[in-house]
């Protein structure tokens, strides 16, 4: 019986090859588009997903645009549960043209990279960076994008911190994992602070965020509370949270866009589901006499329905498989063109699972009504139809 169902599933779609080809193409495109849109959503959350559970971020309780005194560093270091501490400032410079955007951070040269083991840097390069006041460390993808190499001078025009700055690339880091952001630019906070003290003395010795290393990631909530309690009722209160929560706060700013992308991905599946349902309805109508003949030969109604489902599922799963196979190469091509926006653009395993589920759903739902009609075909009326 199973052999019979499989034969029908394979042969029936080939009886109207043009319609089958067009339907296959539609499902392939839909599954591919669904996968790409879900990959965009995954890329949006990549920073949060890659966050360490052993790092906290402490910033101004008022807003991220407000700074904190550098003097807080030693007080935070003394908080129970804190293993290490570093700090960073967002720079926001322009590399020749505003379109050449990439994240730039002024960081403490001696402590920052201790807290980020996922940034793999050759020891000699890290030492060269620490020795050079104007030194910079850049990600491998960023260096490849602009053709930078060790020793190159990179000019940046300050926006938040006005002025022209020149940095010398002393190190290029790789990612310990494929999800590590390799599009960042780091330079010495001390160099920036010197310039600020010269040009804007009142803005000196201020940092954007403190990065706190924990002895035990399970103590994140308790340590966060202790740090914030240390500076409660001060002129610059802190808000301390896990690195993941900090990253998600940026995602939340564009939450409507993310939800819209998710909605569009589901709409695409609904549209192709309607197209597939129409295809299966046409196919079932053309075979009414065949279904009636089968029932006259003693086939049960459920078996007639199973033939319709088998044909629909075979078509949907084959097309879905082709769409999934195409998703990887297309995503890599799209990701290479958008690596300044999405540092990590990879098709996640959960996205592939969702694509298979979407294809399976298309096959089942599209066949539901035609299968019900096929099961209800009356032998006498069905045999009267002229093919």
PyMOL commands that set and color helices and strands:
alter all, ss='L'
color gray80, all
select helices_A, chain A and resi 2-44+46-49+72-77+112-114+123-131+140-146+189-199+201-203+217-230+243-253+255-286+288-296+301-337+349-375+379-384
alter helices_A, ss='H'
color red, helices_A
select strands_A, chain A and resi 55-60+68-69+82-90+104-107+119-120+135-139+153-158+163-175+185-188+206-207+209-214+238-242
alter strands_A, ss='S'
color yellow, strands_A
deselect
rebuild
show_as cartoon
